[in-house]
Amino acid sequence: MFGSIGMPELIVIFIIALLIFGPRKLPKIGKSIGRAMAEFKRASSDLKSTLEEEIEAEDIKLEDKGEKEKPHHELQG
């Protein structure tokens, strides 16, 4: 989930965040970060599905165009 960040690094990050923001603001900040990450995942998933749909539609267009051109090429050949 966090790539190459291990447990010791997470503990150091948590301690630094605790010192900077204090114990009262830390839960709110964590909640905000969680929401932002969820929104980012949702947006990237939507983008991926939209791109896949567009690519599929373009492939269908190209296949249809190719089928329409085949008889034309056969007539010339």
Secondary structure, DSSP 8 states (H G I E B T S, - for coil): --TT--HHHHHHHHHHHHHHHHHHHHHHHHHHHHHHHHHHHHHHHHHHHHHHHHHHHHHHHHHHHHHHHHHHHHHH-
